[in-house]
Amino acid sequence: MYPEHVPHWIDDREVAGSSGASFEKRSPIDDRVIAQVARGNAADARAAVDAAERAAASWSRLTPPRRGEILGRAAALLRATERDFAEIIRLETGKPWKNAAAEVGSSADLAVFMESEGSRFYGKTMPSPIPNRSVRTVRAPIGVCAAIMPFNSPLAGIAWKVFPALVCGNAVVAKSHEQTPYTAIAFARLMKDAGLPSGVFNAVQGTGADVGGPLIEDTRVGLVSFTGSVPTGKLIQKTVSDRPVLAKVCLELGGKNPLVVCDDADLTLAAEHAVASAFIDAGQRCAAGSRIVVFDRVYEAFRDVMVKRAAKVKVGSGPDDECGPVISTQSLERLEAAIAGAVARGARVLCGGRRIDALAPGYYLAPTILENVDPCDAVSQQELFGPVTCLYRAKHFDEAIDLSNSTSFGLTGAIHTFNSNRIEEFIARYRAGLVSINGPTYGAGPHMPFGGVKNSGNGFREPGTEALDVYCEWKTVVVNHDPARV
């Protein structure tokens, strides 16, 4: 199921790489080395772009409905091989089985959605004030797209970028995250079986410095789509801006997402959604609920309910578990240090706060809730990307809004209340790309645009029909005709 060596995928075949160098991939479940991974370099990135460039012209001439048909076949293959892909995801990320399987299903759903967009692929027609002239807009492919992947949802990360890119007529070079290298190779094989022509999808392995940098510096790459941290996103945008030829850059970055619990909320429901928001996928979601803002009047009651619910979270990677490990031992150590620092500055640990020795040598951190954390503290302002959340008190609604908006992020947010006036004011005044009412901080389907404001992104949205605007260029067409020459 999982190979001893994970290669690149270039021009429809496995490639060992130009240098022969490799690095270890360890499973977060048990710290076991499960593969050696090809360590890519500039030559490998260039070879992948060469293949994509050769394939792009003929692929773009295939009609959008025909391109969509291949995505439909890919969806059927994903569903048929759900168990295989789920096991790959589980080994690479440590996700509990049901979460890994759900990721495969949602990726198939997105393929079906994008297949249907191939049959719509709408442009516009517009009236002209000039006689004998017609004006319309059409979607044009970009050419070669670089897709730089996150580790937390390796298959969904590919699906969100690659499926819309393909239906729009582009060829893709994916840069796998070092922690989840094999998912892209398994995906490449599946796309080949679905009928995708040679060179249209390629995947390279390695670090950002070794292979990611050369990939985005290549002027033949017309779009760079990245999901990951703010510093890396800003570096990518700067690098592309410094190129001789500009490219479009789509950034989906971090979040520090609030879940507001008002004094009229259903506290049991709110606690259920707060725990899910904070601890599903071990909190390694850009949409994780890492700040729980609670009205003073119900603070103690809600805190007790949430702590009791958090204590019931099943930690592990088995079929019935809810919260898996974090991705690496470095991430585990970073989280422990962040918690210890917060405690030293006055925070109180309500539950968790340390690794789970019984699950060692896996990278498991107990679901952690902190209180008495200053809203300006580092753990209040920085994305931790782990199963850690903080409780904050708010005297009234305006203070809850101010706390919600008090970070440099603006990805998602939720409010629990049955007061329609509060709901509408939260929608209007909380700055974010997604707002949830009486639900968790996450939740996006294949038909829904997802992305954020401020440091959470640069304005683009994936997936939904809005993703077509990421992976296409608009071309305006003006046609003049002469009735006298009919």
Secondary structure per residue as TSV (DSSP state, phi and psi in degrees):
chain	resnum	aa	ss	phi	psi
A	1	M	-	360.0	-47.1
A	2	Y	-	-116.2	122.5
A	3	P	-	-74.9	160.6
A	4	E	S	-73.9	-24.8
A	5	H	E	-130.8	128.8
A	6	V	E	-103.9	117.4
A	7	P	-	-95.4	-174.9
A	8	H	E	-82.9	166.7
A	9	W	E	-126.9	110.0
A	10	I	-	-134.1	124.7
A	11	D	S	57.5	43.7
A	12	D	S	72.2	25.7
A	13	R	S	-152.5	157.3
A	14	E	E	-71.9	138.0
A	15	V	E	-130.9	128.7
A	16	A	-	-70.6	-27.0
A	17	G	-	111.2	154.3
A	18	S	S	-75.3	-27.9
A	19	S	S	-92.9	-23.6
A	20	G	-	78.5	-2.8
A	21	A	-	-77.3	158.2
A	22	S	E	-149.7	170.3
A	23	F	E	-139.2	162.7
A	24	E	E	-81.2	143.7
A	25	K	E	-113.8	118.4
A	26	R	E	-105.0	142.9
A	27	S	-	-82.7	130.5
A	28	P	T	-67.4	-12.2
A	29	I	T	-66.2	-41.0
A	30	D	T	-145.9	11.7
A	31	D	-	64.9	18.9
A	32	R	-	-83.7	136.7
A	33	V	E	-71.3	117.8
A	34	I	E	-106.3	-13.8
A	35	A	E	-166.6	158.9
A	36	Q	E	-101.4	134.3
A	37	V	E	-114.4	135.4
A	38	A	E	-58.0	129.9
A	39	R	-	-94.4	100.5
A	40	G	-	-71.5	164.2
A	41	N	-	-144.3	-170.1
A	42	A	H	-61.3	-36.7
A	43	A	H	-64.7	-39.2
A	44	D	H	-67.2	-42.4
A	45	A	H	-60.0	-43.1
A	46	R	H	-64.3	-40.7
A	47	A	H	-63.3	-38.5
A	48	A	H	-67.3	-41.2
A	49	V	H	-67.7	-36.6
A	50	D	H	-56.3	-48.2
A	51	A	H	-63.5	-43.7
A	52	A	H	-64.6	-40.5
A	53	E	H	-63.7	-41.4
A	54	R	H	-63.5	-36.4
A	55	A	H	-82.9	-23.9
A	56	A	H	-62.7	-40.9
A	57	A	H	-62.4	-50.5
A	58	S	H	-70.7	-35.5
A	59	W	H	-63.2	-40.0
A	60	S	H	-67.4	-23.9
A	61	R	H	-82.4	-13.9
A	62	L	S	-68.8	140.4
A	63	T	-	-67.8	150.4
A	64	P	H	-54.9	-40.7
A	65	P	H	-61.7	-36.9
A	66	R	H	-68.9	-38.9
A	67	R	H	-62.6	-40.5
A	68	G	H	-61.7	-34.0
A	69	E	H	-60.2	-36.6
A	70	I	H	-66.2	-37.6
A	71	L	H	-64.8	-37.2
A	72	G	H	-62.5	-41.1
A	73	R	H	-66.4	-36.6
A	74	A	H	-62.1	-39.6
A	75	A	H	-61.0	-44.2
A	76	A	H	-63.6	-39.9
A	77	L	H	-67.6	-38.0
A	78	L	H	-60.8	-43.0
A	79	R	H	-67.8	-35.7
A	80	A	H	-71.0	-26.1
A	81	T	T	-113.4	27.8
A	82	E	H	-55.2	-43.9
A	83	R	H	-64.9	-39.8
A	84	D	H	-64.6	-47.9
A	85	F	H	-66.6	-38.6
A	86	A	H	-61.9	-38.2
A	87	E	H	-68.5	-37.6
A	88	I	H	-61.7	-46.9
A	89	I	H	-62.1	-42.8
A	90	R	H	-62.4	-44.1
A	91	L	H	-64.9	-39.5
A	92	E	H	-77.2	-39.1
A	93	T	H	-106.4	-20.6
A	94	G	-	82.8	4.1
A	95	K	-	-56.9	143.4
A	96	P	-	-55.3	149.9
A	97	W	H	-54.2	-45.7
A	98	K	H	-65.7	-33.0
A	99	N	H	-70.0	-39.1
A	100	A	H	-65.2	-42.9
A	101	A	H	-65.3	-38.8
A	102	A	H	-62.6	-34.1
A	103	E	H	-64.8	-38.2
A	104	V	H	-64.6	-44.2
A	105	G	H	-62.9	-41.8
A	106	S	H	-68.3	-31.6
A	107	S	H	-67.6	-40.5
A	108	A	H	-63.4	-40.4
A	109	D	H	-59.6	-40.3
A	110	L	H	-67.5	-37.4
A	111	A	H	-60.5	-41.5
A	112	V	H	-64.0	-43.1
A	113	F	H	-62.2	-45.9
A	114	M	H	-70.4	-29.4
A	115	E	H	-57.7	-45.0
A	116	S	H	-67.3	-31.4
A	117	E	H	-67.0	-24.9
A	118	G	H	-62.3	-28.0
A	119	S	H	-86.9	-12.6
A	120	R	H	-100.3	-64.0
A	121	F	-	38.2	47.9
A	122	Y	-	-70.7	145.6
A	123	G	-	-112.3	-157.9
A	124	K	E	-134.5	151.9
A	125	T	E	-115.2	144.1
A	126	M	E	-134.0	146.8
A	127	P	-	-73.3	151.8
A	128	S	-	-116.2	139.2
A	129	P	S	-74.2	-9.1
A	130	I	S	-97.3	128.8
A	131	P	T	-60.4	149.8
A	132	N	T	61.8	35.2
A	133	R	E	-135.0	135.3
A	134	S	E	-117.2	147.0
A	135	V	E	-131.4	134.5
A	136	R	E	-148.9	163.3
A	137	T	E	-118.1	144.1
A	138	V	E	-132.1	155.1
A	139	R	E	-86.6	134.0
A	140	A	E	-122.1	139.0
A	141	P	E	-67.3	156.8
A	142	I	-	-84.4	-38.6
A	143	G	S	124.8	-101.6
A	144	V	E	-106.5	126.9
A	145	C	E	-115.4	137.0
A	146	A	E	-100.2	127.2
A	147	A	E	-117.7	112.8
A	148	I	E	-104.8	118.6
A	149	M	-	-93.9	149.7
A	150	P	-	-86.2	167.0
A	151	F	S	-92.4	-23.5
A	152	N	S	-70.8	-33.3
A	153	S	S	-135.2	78.3
A	154	P	H	-64.0	-38.8
A	155	L	H	-78.3	-43.4
A	156	A	H	-62.9	-36.5
A	157	G	H	-60.7	-40.9
A	158	I	H	-66.4	-47.9
A	159	A	H	-59.2	-43.9
A	160	W	H	-60.9	-31.7
A	161	K	H	-96.8	-45.0
A	162	V	H	-76.6	-42.3
A	163	F	H	-61.7	-48.3
A	164	P	H	-66.0	-35.7
A	165	A	H	-60.9	-42.2
A	166	L	H	-68.9	-44.8
A	167	V	H	-65.6	-24.7
A	168	C	T	-81.7	-3.8
A	169	G	T	95.6	17.8
A	170	N	-	-97.9	157.7
A	171	A	E	-97.8	153.4
A	172	V	E	-129.3	138.6
A	173	V	E	-115.4	114.8
A	174	A	E	-96.0	136.2
A	175	K	E	-105.5	109.0
A	176	S	-	-65.5	148.9
A	177	H	-	-70.1	144.7
A	178	E	T	-59.4	-28.7
A	179	Q	T	-84.0	-14.4
A	180	T	S	-135.8	65.3
A	181	P	-	-80.2	-31.4
A	182	Y	H	-82.5	-22.5
A	183	T	H	-54.6	-42.8
A	184	A	H	-66.0	-33.3
A	185	I	H	-71.8	-43.3
A	186	A	H	-61.7	-38.5
A	187	F	H	-64.3	-41.3
A	188	A	H	-61.4	-42.8
A	189	R	H	-62.4	-41.5
A	190	L	H	-62.5	-41.9
A	191	M	H	-66.7	-34.8
A	192	K	H	-62.0	-44.2
A	193	D	H	-64.6	-29.1
A	194	A	H	-77.2	-9.9
A	195	G	T	105.1	11.1
A	196	L	-	-68.6	130.3
A	197	P	-	-64.0	157.5
A	198	S	T	-58.4	135.7
A	199	G	T	85.9	-9.0
A	200	V	S	-74.4	-33.3
A	201	F	E	-124.2	129.2
A	202	N	E	-134.1	153.5
A	203	A	E	-139.7	134.1
A	204	V	E	-120.7	150.8
A	205	Q	-	-109.5	158.6
A	206	G	S	129.9	-175.9
A	207	T	-	-81.8	165.1
A	208	G	I	-62.0	-41.0
A	209	A	I	-67.5	-40.7
A	210	D	I	-78.1	-42.2
A	211	V	I	-123.5	-31.7
A	212	G	I	-66.5	-44.6
A	213	G	H	-59.3	-53.7
A	214	P	H	-58.5	-32.5
A	215	L	H	-64.6	-48.9
A	216	I	H	-78.3	-16.7
A	217	E	H	-80.1	-14.9
A	218	D	-	-70.0	119.5
A	219	T	T	-70.0	-10.2
A	220	R	T	-77.6	-15.4
A	221	V	E	-79.9	116.4
A	222	G	E	-92.8	-13.0
A	223	L	E	-148.7	138.2
A	224	V	E	-119.2	119.8
A	225	S	E	-112.6	124.7
A	226	F	E	-132.0	135.4
A	227	T	E	-121.5	123.2
A	228	G	S	167.8	-146.5
A	229	S	-	-81.0	158.8
A	230	V	H	-62.8	-48.5
A	231	P	H	-58.4	-41.5
A	232	T	H	-68.3	-39.9
A	233	G	H	-60.3	-43.0
A	234	K	H	-66.7	-36.9
A	235	L	H	-64.7	-41.3
A	236	I	H	-62.0	-45.7
A	237	Q	H	-62.0	-40.8
A	238	K	H	-66.5	-43.3
A	239	T	H	-60.3	-45.4
A	240	V	H	-66.5	-36.3
A	241	S	H	-65.4	-28.5
A	242	D	T	-85.4	-4.1
A	243	R	S	-69.5	156.0
A	244	P	S	-61.3	-31.3
A	245	V	S	-122.3	124.6
A	246	L	-	-68.7	162.4
A	247	A	-	-141.3	159.0
A	248	K	E	-72.8	141.4
A	249	V	E	-126.7	123.5
A	250	C	E	-111.6	118.3
A	251	L	E	-117.5	125.1
A	252	E	E	-119.3	106.7
A	253	L	-	-110.9	-148.7
A	254	G	-	-82.2	-179.5
A	255	G	-	-148.3	152.6
A	256	K	-	-135.8	73.7
A	257	N	E	-87.5	130.1
A	258	P	E	-88.1	147.9
A	259	L	E	-124.3	113.1
A	260	V	E	-93.4	129.2
A	261	V	E	-112.7	108.9
A	262	C	-	-83.6	170.4
A	263	D	T	-76.5	-4.8
A	264	D	T	-108.2	10.1
A	265	A	S	-73.5	155.8
A	266	D	-	-76.9	104.7
A	267	L	H	-66.1	-35.2
A	268	T	H	-65.4	-45.8
A	269	L	H	-63.6	-44.1
A	270	A	H	-62.0	-41.7
A	271	A	H	-65.9	-39.3
A	272	E	H	-59.4	-46.1
A	273	H	H	-72.6	-33.4
A	274	A	H	-65.8	-42.9
A	275	V	H	-65.5	-44.0
A	276	A	H	-62.2	-43.3
A	277	S	H	-62.1	-37.8
A	278	A	H	-82.2	-32.4
A	279	F	H	-120.0	-15.3
A	280	I	G	-62.1	141.0
A	281	D	G	57.8	30.4
A	282	A	G	55.0	33.0
A	283	G	G	69.5	8.2
A	284	Q	-	-90.2	60.4
A	285	R	S	-133.6	138.0
A	286	C	T	-65.1	-21.5
A	287	A	T	-97.0	14.8
A	288	A	-	-64.4	146.4
A	289	G	E	-86.5	90.6
A	290	S	E	-99.7	-2.3
A	291	R	E	-135.8	114.8
A	292	I	E	-106.7	109.3
A	293	V	E	-100.8	118.6
A	294	V	E	-123.2	133.9
A	295	F	E	-61.3	140.1
A	296	D	G	-50.3	-43.0
A	297	R	G	-59.5	-29.2
A	298	V	G	-118.6	12.1
A	299	Y	H	-59.0	-53.8
A	300	E	H	-63.0	-42.4
A	301	A	H	-63.8	-44.8
A	302	F	H	-66.2	-42.8
A	303	R	H	-56.0	-44.1
A	304	D	H	-63.9	-42.6
A	305	V	H	-65.1	-43.1
A	306	M	H	-68.0	-41.1
A	307	V	H	-63.9	-40.6
A	308	K	H	-63.8	-40.2
A	309	R	H	-68.3	-39.0
A	310	A	H	-63.4	-34.6
A	311	A	H	-65.2	-20.3
A	312	K	T	-91.9	-4.4
A	313	V	-	-63.1	127.4
A	314	K	-	-86.3	116.8
A	315	V	B	-99.4	130.0
A	316	G	S	153.9	-173.5
A	317	S	S	-120.4	18.0
A	318	G	S	-85.5	-177.9
A	319	P	T	-67.3	-24.4
A	320	D	T	-106.3	3.4
A	321	D	-	-82.7	161.4
A	322	E	S	-114.9	-33.2
A	323	C	B	-126.3	116.1
A	324	G	-	-90.7	-166.4
A	325	P	-	-79.9	166.8
A	326	V	-	-80.4	169.3
A	327	I	S	-74.1	-26.5
A	328	S	-	-152.2	162.8
A	329	T	H	-65.9	-31.6
A	330	Q	H	-64.8	-39.5
A	331	S	H	-66.0	-40.7
A	332	L	H	-61.5	-46.0
A	333	E	H	-65.4	-38.0
A	334	R	H	-63.3	-41.9
A	335	L	H	-66.8	-42.2
A	336	E	H	-61.1	-40.2
A	337	A	H	-66.9	-38.9
A	338	A	H	-64.4	-41.1
A	339	I	H	-65.7	-45.7
A	340	A	H	-61.2	-39.5
A	341	G	H	-64.1	-41.7
A	342	A	H	-63.8	-41.5
A	343	V	H	-63.3	-41.1
A	344	A	H	-63.1	-25.1
A	345	R	T	-95.5	9.0
A	346	G	T	115.4	-2.8
A	347	A	-	-71.8	155.8
A	348	R	E	-118.3	132.4
A	349	V	E	-87.1	117.4
A	350	L	E	-86.0	-31.9
A	351	C	E	-161.5	155.8
A	352	G	-	74.1	-137.9
A	353	G	-	92.9	-0.7
A	354	R	S	-152.1	162.6
A	355	R	B	-68.7	158.6
A	356	I	-	-97.2	102.9
A	357	D	G	-61.3	-32.1
A	358	A	G	-65.9	-21.2
A	359	L	G	-103.6	4.4
A	360	A	T	-65.9	149.2
A	361	P	T	-87.8	15.4
A	362	G	S	-65.6	163.3
A	363	Y	-	-97.0	61.1
A	364	Y	-	-100.2	124.4
A	365	L	B	-108.2	130.8
A	366	A	-	-62.0	138.2
A	367	P	-	-51.1	127.1
A	368	T	E	-120.8	130.7
A	369	I	E	-121.7	128.6
A	370	L	E	-113.5	150.2
A	371	E	E	-134.8	175.8
A	372	N	S	60.3	34.0
A	373	V	-	-97.5	129.8
A	374	D	-	-65.4	134.8
A	375	P	T	-58.8	-19.9
A	376	C	T	-94.6	-3.0
A	377	D	S	-64.6	157.8
A	378	A	H	-57.7	-40.1
A	379	V	H	-72.4	-14.5
A	380	S	H	-86.1	-23.8
A	381	Q	H	-107.2	-26.1
A	382	Q	S	-103.1	141.9
A	383	E	-	-71.6	119.9
A	384	L	-	-86.3	-30.8
A	385	F	-	55.9	57.3
A	386	G	S	-164.6	176.0
A	387	P	S	-78.8	62.5
A	388	V	E	-133.1	128.8
A	389	T	E	-137.8	159.9
A	390	C	E	-125.0	143.7
A	391	L	E	-99.2	137.8
A	392	Y	E	-131.3	146.0
A	393	R	E	-92.7	143.2
A	394	A	E	-130.6	131.0
A	395	K	S	-70.9	-32.1
A	396	H	S	-159.7	-178.9
A	397	F	H	-62.7	-44.6
A	398	D	H	-60.3	-38.9
A	399	E	H	-68.0	-35.9
A	400	A	H	-62.5	-40.5
A	401	I	H	-64.7	-44.9
A	402	D	H	-61.2	-43.0
A	403	L	H	-63.8	-39.7
A	404	S	H	-61.6	-37.5
A	405	N	T	-91.2	8.5
A	406	S	-	-90.5	20.0
A	407	T	S	-123.3	173.8
A	408	S	S	-82.8	0.9
A	409	F	E	-101.8	163.2
A	410	G	E	-161.9	62.6
A	411	L	S	-95.0	-64.6
A	412	T	E	-135.9	172.9
A	413	G	E	-171.7	158.2
A	414	A	E	-138.4	153.6
A	415	I	E	-135.7	139.5
A	416	H	E	-113.7	110.4
A	417	T	-	-166.5	158.1
A	418	F	S	-113.4	13.6
A	419	N	-	-92.5	112.0
A	420	S	H	-65.2	-27.9
A	421	N	H	-68.6	-42.4
A	422	R	H	-63.0	-41.5
A	423	I	H	-58.0	-50.5
A	424	E	H	-66.3	-36.2
A	425	E	H	-69.5	-37.2
A	426	F	H	-64.8	-44.1
A	427	I	H	-58.7	-41.9
A	428	A	H	-75.7	-35.9
A	429	R	H	-103.1	-20.1
A	430	Y	S	-84.7	124.8
A	431	R	-	-89.3	107.3
A	432	A	-	-163.8	167.8
A	433	G	S	-86.1	-19.0
A	434	L	E	-143.5	132.7
A	435	V	E	-125.0	131.1
A	436	S	E	-114.9	135.4
A	437	I	E	-109.0	120.2
A	438	N	S	55.9	38.9
A	439	G	S	-146.0	-168.9
A	440	P	-	-79.2	177.0
A	441	T	S	-82.2	-10.2
A	442	Y	-	-107.6	175.5
A	443	G	-	132.7	90.9
A	444	A	-	-140.6	129.4
A	445	G	-	-96.9	175.4
A	446	P	T	-63.1	-22.3
A	447	H	T	-92.2	0.0
A	448	M	S	-107.4	132.0
A	449	P	-	-71.6	143.0
A	450	F	B	-135.9	133.9
A	451	G	-	165.1	177.1
A	452	G	-	-136.5	-174.0
A	453	V	E	-118.5	176.3
A	454	K	E	55.0	-131.8
A	455	N	T	-79.9	6.0
A	456	S	T	-87.8	-5.6
A	457	G	B	168.4	176.5
A	458	N	S	-115.2	25.6
A	459	G	S	107.9	-18.3
A	460	F	-	-82.5	165.1
A	461	R	-	-134.0	138.9
A	462	E	B	-135.1	146.3
A	463	P	S	-85.6	-114.2
A	464	G	T	68.8	177.8
A	465	T	T	-64.5	-22.2
A	466	E	H	-62.7	-25.2
A	467	A	H	-64.1	-26.5
A	468	L	H	-62.8	-31.9
A	469	D	H	-72.7	-20.5
A	470	V	H	-73.8	-44.6
A	471	Y	H	-100.0	9.7
A	472	C	E	-126.3	159.0
A	473	E	E	-108.4	143.1
A	474	W	E	-85.7	131.8
A	475	K	E	-119.7	124.3
A	476	T	E	-91.2	131.2
A	477	V	E	-117.6	125.2
A	478	V	E	-116.1	121.0
A	479	V	E	-118.3	121.8
A	480	N	E	-103.6	139.8
A	481	H	-	-135.3	162.4
A	482	D	-	-119.7	105.2
A	483	P	G	-58.0	-26.5
A	484	A	G	-69.5	-15.1
A	485	R	G	-104.6	17.0
A	486	V	-	-67.8	360.0
